[in-house]
């Protein structure tokens, strides 16, 4: 989902390593690739050349050539059809009742921003 950062808050956020990495991010000590995982945003769309970039570190979405433009259009079409054909629930926001159920179960461990709208 593009409305969520790469590293959503969760149980690992309290580990010493994650605290250290977040501090490094806040201090500007991570390179661009490392830093993207600690920011609050992610690109709305990503497109990688898996032959030449199997680690998916270079998002080509803003610098694709003609051949890649055709492939991207094909991928968009496949995804759109799949979302409709499967009634993918990711296209709908979580209901308040569903969010409350998670909070009731996990309490303060439910730390993603989406829960803010239903917290007392």
ChimeraX attribute file (.defattr): number of C-alpha atoms within 10 A of each C-alpha:
attribute: neighborCount
match mode: 1-to-1
recipient: residues
	/A:1	11
	/A:2	11
	/A:3	10
	/A:4	16
	/A:5	16
	/A:6	16
	/A:7	15
	/A:8	16
	/A:9	16
	/A:10	11
	/A:11	10
	/A:12	12
	/A:13	15
	/A:14	11
	/A:15	9
	/A:16	10
	/A:17	11
	/A:18	13
	/A:19	13
	/A:20	12
	/A:21	18
	/A:22	19
	/A:23	14
	/A:24	16
	/A:25	19
	/A:26	13
	/A:27	9
	/A:28	11
	/A:29	13
	/A:30	16
	/A:31	10
	/A:32	10
	/A:33	10
	/A:34	14
	/A:35	16
	/A:36	17
	/A:37	17
	/A:38	22
	/A:39	15
	/A:40	12
	/A:41	14
	/A:42	17
	/A:43	14
	/A:44	10
	/A:45	12
	/A:46	14
	/A:47	17
	/A:48	18
	/A:49	15
	/A:50	11
	/A:51	8
	/A:52	9
	/A:53	11
	/A:54	10
	/A:55	10
	/A:56	14
	/A:57	12
	/A:58	15
	/A:59	15
	/A:60	15
	/A:61	16
	/A:62	9
	/A:63	10
	/A:64	16
	/A:65	11
	/A:66	9
	/A:67	8
	/A:68	16
	/A:69	13
	/A:70	12
	/A:71	14
	/A:72	17
	/A:73	11
	/A:74	12
	/A:75	13
	/A:76	13
	/A:77	12
	/A:78	11
	/A:79	12
	/A:80	12
	/A:81	12
	/A:82	12
	/A:83	14
	/A:84	11
	/A:85	9
	/A:86	8
	/A:87	11
	/A:88	11
	/A:89	10
	/A:90	9
	/A:91	10
	/A:92	8
	/A:93	8
	/A:94	12
	/A:95	10
	/A:96	13
	/A:97	10
	/A:98	12
	/A:99	18
	/A:100	17
	/A:101	12
	/A:102	13
	/A:103	17
	/A:104	11
	/A:105	11
	/A:106	11
	/A:107	12
	/A:108	8
	/A:109	12
	/A:110	19
	/A:111	16
	/A:112	11
	/A:113	10
	/A:114	14
	/A:115	16
	/A:116	11
	/A:117	10
	/A:118	13
	/A:119	11
	/A:120	4
